[in-house]
Amino acid sequence: MILRSLKFLPLAFSLAVPLAHAADQLQIKTDKGKVEGTYTDDHKVRAFKGIPYAAPPVGDLRWQPPQPAAKWNDTFQAKEFGHHCIQTGSFDDMAFKDAGESEDCLNLNVWAPADAKKGSLPVMVWIYGGGFQGGGASEPRQDGQFLAHKNVVVVSMNYRLGVMGFFVHPELTAESKHHASGNYGLMDEAAALAWVKKNISAFGGDPKNITIFGESAGSFAVSTLMASPLSKDLMQKAIGESGGAFNSASLAYEAREEREQDTIKWAQKNFNTTKLADLRKLSPADLVKAANSHLDGGELRFSPDVDGWFLPDSVPNIFAAGKQAHIPVLAGWNKDEVRSGLLRMKPAITADSYQTKEEAEFGSNAKKFFELYPGKTDEEAQQSAGDYADDRFIAYSTWRWLEAQVKTGNSPVYRYSFDLPAPDDHFHGVNPLAFHSDDIEYVFGTLDSRVGAKMRPEDYALSQQIQGYWTNFARTGDPNGEGLPKWPTYNAGGNWMVMHLDKTSEARPDTQRDRYLFLDSVWSTPKQ
């Protein structure tokens, strides 16, 4: 690691390193006041953490669009991560390096090369995943300092989650001048983007060259921010890693009116009241506990809705009409998103059990389904069941996003498949697999943060390659560059080219297209 080598440098050189930068590079003036950051250990990157980008969403501001942060007089010490937002759901692989969860959590972080000149570098704004229920910007695997070594400015933000960020209520709709409710977490992301556009030049970023990128729910958010009239002009490029807001079986955006009825039942059942004033007085802990309760035998999921304002229509409809951001898109998914769960099933999937299940699901379309997802033997059934689980969970929705942008986006589109098997079975008990979220450490150059993993030379090599592709794309809208395998646009010559990111990366024509066209014919509807 580079940092460890510094202690072996001659004393005169090591003392000179911090003095090579002007002292005021750590003090930046924002629209709300000065912030002071720190250098990372190698003195190549400046880090500014926990900067408020909106007012604390507490009290009467709970379940309201983000409001402007108050100005401060003293210099804000941006040296520690701010609180992450209240979590409705939890994930075993998340580790936060901050002061804990809080309702007061609308803060962001900036990593900028130490020598960046004002307004000169591309900006990459990261949106974490977690199903819109969990997540936070302080995770070591999402540390932006190493990606900033590639001469980009990296930003990450915390945004409201679950019941705190996506609560829908008729009284909220009535008090809104836009007659809308919900989507407060997405509005937080848009507010952070507006902060970036207004302030990032002073940190070295170009406010006219902003790329948003995210994974899982963060990727859903990227496609949604492209669609919303409130945010679509705040970015110039978009990267999606495993997810798109396009009729996903794993995360559907319901109509506001439908969600209102569900939440009224939920509030009455759990708190014996439906009054908004009463619900605003409840503690986050009580709200979160109730959010995990069941409504009519099924879990009520607090996630984005088609609210009529932030989203005047469903994301698929907005893209179909060509009303989304017409910007370059790079997106894809991992080879084995959720396959490991099926491989661990007891009893194991058999040809008979597979046929019975999918015949029940697809009915008159079952014959075509089995042509594309065959299962004549137990082994074949297990392989196809994993393929279909991945497609249903995240691959199909990401594919539909790519297809929609090709049709109406008037901009280059690039598709990838992250294929490199994980170096061990630390998380999933099955080896080798490229599982859901496996790509994050490769993108950020934080492979050493994965506890218990024994990384191989090919892992570090692929990480460097992915960082090259991602930052090239952020710089120019084209991932290609010197020393990297050629990456054609997705629809180049009608071949639907996919860049397979692996030990030896290469672009090949799509071999799964018939599967997605079939699923699209069965699942695609005018509304989500």
C-alpha positions in Angstrom: 0.0 0.0 0.0 1.4 3.4 -0.9 0.8 4.9 2.5 3.0 2.4 4.3 6.0 3.4 2.1 6.0 7.0 3.3 7.7 6.2 6.5 10.8 5.0 4.6 11.2 8.3 2.8 14.0 10.7 3.7 13.0 13.0 6.5 13.4 16.2 4.5 11.1 14.8 1.8 8.5 13.6 4.2 8.4 16.9 6.0 8.0 18.7 2.7 5.0 16.8 1.5 2.3 18.6 3.5 4.0 21.9 2.8 3.8 21.4 -0.9 0.1 22.4 -0.8 -1.2 25.9 0.1 -2.8 25.9 3.6 -6.0 27.4 2.3 -6.6 24.3 0.0 -8.1 22.7 3.1 -10.4 25.7 3.7 -13.2 26.0 1.0 -15.9 28.6 0.9 -19.3 27.2 0.2 -22.6 29.0 -0.2 -23.3 28.4 3.5 -19.9 29.2 4.9 -16.3 27.9 5.1 -15.5 24.2 5.5 -12.2 22.8 6.6 -11.1 19.3 5.6 -8.0 17.1 5.9 -5.4 15.5 3.6 -5.6 11.7 3.2 -2.5 9.9 4.5 -0.6 10.1 1.2 -1.4 13.9 0.9 -2.6 13.3 -2.7 -6.3 13.9 -1.9 -8.2 16.4 0.3 -11.2 14.9 2.1 -14.2 17.0 3.3 -16.7 15.0 5.3 -20.1 15.5 6.8 -21.0 18.8 5.1 -24.7 19.7 5.6 -26.4 20.1 2.2 -29.9 20.6 3.6 -31.6 21.4 6.9 -32.2 18.6 9.4 -35.5 16.9 8.4 -36.8 16.8 11.9 -40.0 18.0 13.7 -42.3 19.7 11.1 -39.7 19.0 8.4 -40.1 15.3 8.8 -41.6 14.0 5.5 -41.1 17.3 3.7 -38.9 18.1 0.7 -35.3 19.0 1.8 -35.0 22.6 2.9 -31.9 24.8 2.6 -29.3 24.4 5.3 -28.7 27.3 7.6 -25.6 29.4 7.1 -22.7 29.2 9.7 -20.3 31.8 10.8 -17.4 29.8 12.1 -15.5 27.4 9.8 -17.3 24.1 9.7 -14.9 21.3 10.6 -15.5 18.7 7.8 -13.1 16.1 9.2 -15.4 13.3 10.3 -18.3 11.5 8.6 -21.8 12.8 9.5 -24.5 10.6 10.9 -26.0 8.1 8.5 -29.8 8.1 8.1 -32.2 6.0 10.2 -32.3 2.5 8.7 -35.5 0.7 8.1 -33.7 -2.4 6.9 -30.3 -3.8 7.8 -27.7 -5.6 5.8 -25.0 -7.8 7.3 -22.2 -6.6 5.0 -22.6 -2.9 5.8 -20.1 -1.3 8.2 -20.4 2.4 9.0 -17.5 4.6 10.2 -19.5 7.5 11.6 -21.2 8.6 14.8 -24.3 6.4 14.3 -27.7 6.8 12.8 -29.8 9.9 13.2 -32.8 11.6 11.7 -30.4 14.6 11.3 -28.4 13.0 8.5 -28.5 15.1 5.3 -24.8 15.5 4.8 -22.2 14.8 2.1 -18.6 14.1 1.5 -16.1 15.4 -1.1 -12.7 13.9 -2.1 -10.7 16.1 -4.4 -7.1 15.7 -5.7 -4.8 17.9 -3.7 -3.6 19.9 -6.7 -7.0 20.3 -8.4 -7.5 23.7 -10.0 -10.8 25.4 -9.5 -13.5 24.0 -11.7 -11.2 21.8 -13.7 -12.0 18.1 -13.0 -15.0 15.8 -13.8 -17.2 15.1 -10.8 -18.6 11.7 -9.8 -21.5 11.7 -7.4 -22.1 8.3 -5.7 -25.5 7.0 -4.5 -25.3 4.0 -2.2 -27.6 1.0 -2.4 -29.6 -0.9 0.2 -33.1 -1.2 -1.2 -34.0 2.3 -0.1 -34.1 0.8 3.4 -30.5 0.9 4.5 -27.1 2.2 3.6 -24.7 5.1 4.3 -21.9 7.1 2.9 -19.3 6.2 5.5 -18.7 2.6 4.5 -15.0 1.8 3.9 -15.8 0.1 0.6 -17.2 3.4 -0.7 -14.3 5.6 0.4 -13.8 8.0 -2.4 -10.1 8.8 -1.9 -8.7 6.1 -4.1 -11.0 6.8 -7.0 -10.0 10.5 -6.7 -6.4 9.4 -7.5 -7.8 9.0 -11.1 -8.0 12.8 -11.3 -11.7 13.1 -10.6 -13.6 14.7 -7.7 -15.8 12.2 -5.8 -18.9 13.1 -3.8 -21.2 10.9 -1.7 -24.3 11.8 0.2 -26.6 10.4 2.9 -30.3 10.4 2.0 -33.4 9.5 3.9 -34.5 5.9 3.9 -37.5 3.6 4.3 -40.4 5.1 6.4 -38.4 8.2 7.1 -37.7 8.9 3.4 -40.6 7.5 1.5 -43.7 7.8 3.6 -46.9 8.7 1.7 -50.0 10.2 3.4 -53.2 12.0 2.2 -52.5 14.9 4.6 -48.9 15.2 3.2 -50.4 15.3 -0.3 -53.0 17.9 0.7 -50.5 20.2 2.4 -48.1 20.0 -0.7 -48.5 22.8 -3.2 -47.7 20.2 -5.8 -50.3 17.8 -4.4 -47.7 15.1 -4.0 -46.1 13.0 -1.2 -43.3 10.5 -0.8 -39.9 10.4 -2.6 -38.2 12.6 0.0 -35.1 10.4 -0.2 -34.9 11.0 -3.9 -35.4 14.7 -3.4 -32.5 14.6 -0.9 -30.3 13.1 -3.7 -31.5 15.9 -6.0 -30.7 18.5 -3.4 -27.2 17.1 -2.9 -26.8 17.3 -6.7 -27.9 20.9 -6.6 -25.4 21.6 -3.9 -22.7 20.0 -6.0 -23.6 22.1 -9.0 -23.4 25.3 -6.9 -20.3 24.6 -4.8 -18.1 21.9 -6.4 -16.0 24.4 -8.5 -14.2 25.6 -5.4 -13.1 22.0 -4.6 -11.7 21.5 -8.1 -14.8 20.0 -9.8 -16.4 21.1 -13.0 -20.1 21.8 -12.3 -20.8 21.3 -16.0 -19.3 17.8 -16.0 -21.2 15.8 -13.3 -21.7 12.0 -13.5 -24.1 10.3 -11.1 -23.3 6.6 -10.3 -24.9 4.1 -7.9 -25.4 0.5 -7.1 -28.6 -1.5 -6.5 -31.1 1.0 -5.1 -28.5 3.6 -6.0 -28.7 2.5 -9.6 -32.5 2.6 -9.4 -32.1 6.2 -8.1 -29.7 7.1 -11.0 -32.3 6.0 -13.6 -35.0 7.9 -11.6 -33.0 11.1 -11.3 -32.6 10.9 -15.1 -36.4 10.8 -15.4 -37.5 13.4 -12.9 -38.0 16.9 -14.3 -36.6 18.2 -11.0 -33.2 16.6 -11.4 -32.6 15.5 -15.0 -30.7 18.7 -15.8 -28.3 18.3 -12.9 -26.0 15.7 -14.5 -24.2 15.1 -17.7 -23.6 11.3 -17.5 -25.0 8.3 -15.6 -23.6 5.0 -14.5 -25.8 2.3 -13.1 -24.6 -0.8 -11.3 -27.3 -3.5 -11.0 -30.7 -1.9 -11.1 -33.1 0.3 -13.0 -36.6 1.6 -12.1 -38.3 -0.4 -14.9 -40.9 -2.8 -13.7 -38.6 -4.6 -11.4 -40.0 -7.6 -9.5 -37.6 -6.7 -6.6 -38.6 -3.0 -6.3 -41.7 -1.5 -8.0 -42.7 2.1 -7.8 -46.4 2.2 -7.0 -48.9 5.0 -7.7 -49.2 7.6 -4.9 -52.9 7.0 -4.5 -52.4 3.3 -4.0 -49.6 3.8 -1.5 -51.8 6.3 0.4 -54.4 3.7 1.1 -51.8 1.2 2.3 -50.1 3.6 4.6 -53.4 4.7 6.2 -54.1 1.0 7.0 -50.6 0.6 8.3 -50.8 3.7 10.6 -54.2 2.7 12.0 -53.1 -0.9 12.6 -49.8 0.1 14.4 -50.6 3.4 16.1 -54.4 3.5 16.3 -54.3 6.9 14.5 -54.0 8.1 11.0 -53.3 11.8 11.8 -50.2 13.2 10.4 -49.5 15.4 13.5 -49.6 12.3 15.7 -47.3 10.4 13.4 -44.7 13.2 13.3 -44.5 13.1 17.1 -43.5 9.4 17.1 -39.9 8.4 17.6 -38.0 7.0 14.6 -37.5 3.8 16.5 -41.3 3.3 16.8 -41.8 4.1 13.2 -39.1 1.7 12.0 -40.4 -1.1 14.2 -43.8 -0.6 12.7 -42.4 -0.3 9.2 -41.2 -3.9 9.5 -44.6 -5.2 10.5 -46.9 -6.8 8.1 -50.0 -5.5 6.4 -52.7 -8.0 5.2 -50.1 -10.8 5.2 -47.4 -8.9 3.3 -44.7 -6.4 4.1 -45.5 -2.8 3.4 -42.3 -1.4 1.7 -41.6 2.3 2.0 -39.9 3.1 -1.3 -40.3 5.5 -4.2 -43.8 6.2 -5.6 -45.2 7.8 -8.8 -46.1 10.9 -6.8 -47.2 13.2 -9.7 -44.5 15.8 -9.0 -41.0 14.4 -8.6 -42.2 11.7 -10.9 -45.1 13.0 -13.0 -45.4 9.6 -14.6 -43.7 6.2 -14.2 -40.0 6.0 -15.1 -40.7 3.7 -18.1 -43.3 6.0 -19.5 -41.1 9.0 -19.1 -38.3 7.3 -21.0 -40.7 6.0 -23.6 -41.8 9.6 -24.3 -38.1 10.7 -24.5 -38.6 13.2 -21.6 -35.6 11.8 -19.6 -32.1 13.3 -19.6 -30.5 12.7 -23.0 -27.1 11.8 -21.7 -24.6 9.0 -22.1 -25.4 5.9 -19.9 -23.1 3.1 -18.8 -24.8 0.3 -17.0 -24.8 -3.4 -16.3 -25.0 -6.1 -13.6 -23.1 -8.9 -12.0 -23.1 -12.4 -13.4 -24.5 -14.2 -10.3 -26.5 -11.5 -8.6 -28.6 -13.8 -6.3 -27.7 -17.2 -7.6 -26.0 -18.3 -4.4 -29.3 -18.3 -2.5 -30.8 -20.8 -4.8 -27.7 -23.0 -4.7 -28.0 -23.2 -0.9 -31.7 -24.1 -0.9 -32.8 -27.2 1.1 -34.2 -29.3 -0.4 -32.2 -28.6 -3.6 -34.0 -27.6 -6.8 -34.9 -30.5 -9.0 -36.1 -30.7 -12.6 -39.6 -31.6 -11.3 -39.8 -28.8 -8.7 -38.5 -26.3 -11.2 -41.0 -27.2 -13.8 -43.9 -27.2 -11.4 -43.0 -23.7 -10.0 -42.4 -22.0 -13.4 -45.5 -23.6 -15.0 -47.5 -22.1 -12.3 -45.9 -18.7 -12.8 -45.9 -18.5 -16.6 -49.0 -20.5 -17.5 -49.6 -20.3 -21.2 -46.1 -18.8 -21.7 -44.4 -21.7 -19.9 -43.4 -23.5 -23.1 -41.4 -20.5 -24.3 -40.0 -20.0 -20.9 -38.5 -23.5 -20.8 -37.0 -23.0 -24.2 -35.0 -20.1 -22.8 -34.5 -21.4 -19.3 -34.3 -25.2 -19.8 -34.6 -27.6 -16.9 -34.7 -31.2 -18.2 -32.1 -32.4 -15.6 -31.6 -31.3 -12.0 -28.3 -29.7 -12.9 -29.8 -27.8 -15.8 -32.8 -26.8 -13.7 -30.5 -25.3 -11.0 -28.5 -23.4 -13.6 -31.7 -22.0 -15.2 -33.3 -21.2 -11.9 -30.3 -19.1 -11.0 -30.4 -17.4 -14.4 -34.1 -16.6 -13.9 -33.6 -15.4 -10.3 -30.9 -13.0 -11.4 -33.0 -11.7 -14.3 -36.2 -11.3 -12.2 -34.3 -9.7 -9.3 -32.2 -7.0 -11.2 -31.0 -7.9 -14.6 -34.2 -7.4 -16.6 -34.9 -4.0 -15.1 -31.4 -2.8 -15.9 -31.7 -4.2 -19.4 -34.9 -2.3 -19.9 -33.3 0.9 -18.8 -30.5 0.4 -21.3 -33.0 -0.4 -24.1 -35.1 2.6 -23.3 -32.1 4.9 -23.4 -31.0 3.5 -26.8 -34.5 4.1 -28.2 -35.1 7.7 -27.0 -32.0 9.0 -25.2 -30.1 10.2 -28.3 -26.8 9.5 -26.6 -24.2 6.7 -26.4 -25.1 3.7 -24.3 -22.6 1.1 -22.9 -23.4 -2.2 -21.2 -21.3 -4.4 -19.0 -21.4 -7.8 -17.2 -19.2 -8.1 -14.1 -18.0 -11.7 -14.5 -15.0 -12.2 -12.2 -15.8 -14.8 -9.5 -15.3 -13.6 -6.0 -12.0 -14.6 -4.5 -13.6 -16.5 -1.6 -16.9 -17.6 -0.2 -16.8 -15.3 2.8 -20.2 -13.8 2.3 -22.2 -16.3 0.3 -21.0 -19.8 1.1 -20.7 -20.8 -2.5 -17.6 -20.3 -4.6 -17.0 -19.0 -7.2 -19.7 -16.4 -7.9 -19.9 -12.7 -8.8 -22.6 -11.8 -6.3 -24.8 -8.7 -5.9 -22.7 -5.8 -4.7 -19.5 -7.6 -5.4 -18.4 -4.8 -7.8 -18.4 -1.9 -5.3 -14.8 -2.4 -4.0 -13.5 -2.8 -7.6 -15.1 0.5 -8.6 -13.7 2.4 -5.6 -10.3 0.7 -5.4 -11.1 -0.5 -1.9 -10.5 -4.3 -2.2 -8.5 -4.4 1.0 -11.6 -3.2 3.0 -13.4 -6.6 2.4 -13.0 -8.4 5.7 -11.7 -12.0 5.4 -11.1 -11.9 1.6 -7.8 -13.0 0.1 -7.6 -10.8 -3.0 -5.7 -12.1 -6.0 -3.6 -10.2 -8.6 -6.5 -10.4 -11.1 -8.7 -8.6 -8.5 -6.4 -5.6 -8.3 -5.9 -5.6 -12.0 -9.6 -5.6 -12.8 -10.2 -2.9 -10.2 -7.6 -0.6 -12.0 -9.3 -1.4 -15.3 -12.8 -0.6 -14.0 -11.7 2.6 -12.4 -10.1 3.5 -15.8 -13.4 2.8 -17.6 -15.6 4.6 -15.1 -13.4 7.7 -14.9 -12.9 7.9 -18.6 -16.6 7.8 -19.0 -17.0 10.6 -16.4 -14.5 12.6 -18.3 -15.7 12.3 -21.8 -18.9 10.1 -22.0 -16.8 7.3 -23.5 -15.1 4.6 -21.3 -12.4 3.8 -23.8 -8.8 4.9 -23.2 -5.2 3.9 -23.6 -4.3 0.4 -22.3 -8.0 -0.7 -22.0 -9.7 -3.3 -24.1 -12.0 -1.7 -26.7 -15.6 -1.2 -25.4 -18.1 -0.6 -28.2 -21.4 1.1 -27.7 -24.2 -1.3 -26.7 -26.1 -1.1 -30.0 -23.0 -0.9 -32.2 -24.0 -2.2 -35.6 -27.1 -3.9 -34.1 -24.8 -6.4 -32.3 -25.8 -5.4 -28.8 -22.3 -5.6 -27.5 -21.6 -6.3 -23.8 -18.2 -5.7 -22.1 -17.4 -8.7 -19.9 -15.3 -7.5 -17.0 -13.2 -10.4 -16.0 -9.7 -11.7 -15.6 -9.4 -11.1 -19.3 -12.0 -8.5 -20.2 -13.5 -8.4 -23.7 -16.6 -7.2 -25.5 -18.9 -9.8 -27.0 -22.4 -9.8 -28.6 -25.2 -10.3 -26.2 -26.2 -14.0 -25.8 -29.1 -13.3 -23.4 -31.2 -11.0 -25.5 -33.9 -13.5 -26.3 -34.5 -14.1 -22.6 -35.1 -10.4 -21.9 -37.3 -9.9 -25.0 -39.4 -12.8 -23.8 -39.7 -11.4 -20.2 -40.5 -8.0 -21.7 -43.4 -9.4 -23.7 -44.8 -11.0 -20.5 -44.1 -8.3 -18.0 -44.1 -5.0 -19.8 -47.2 -2.9 -19.2 -48.0 0.8 -19.8 -47.7 1.6 -16.1 -45.5 0.3 -13.3 
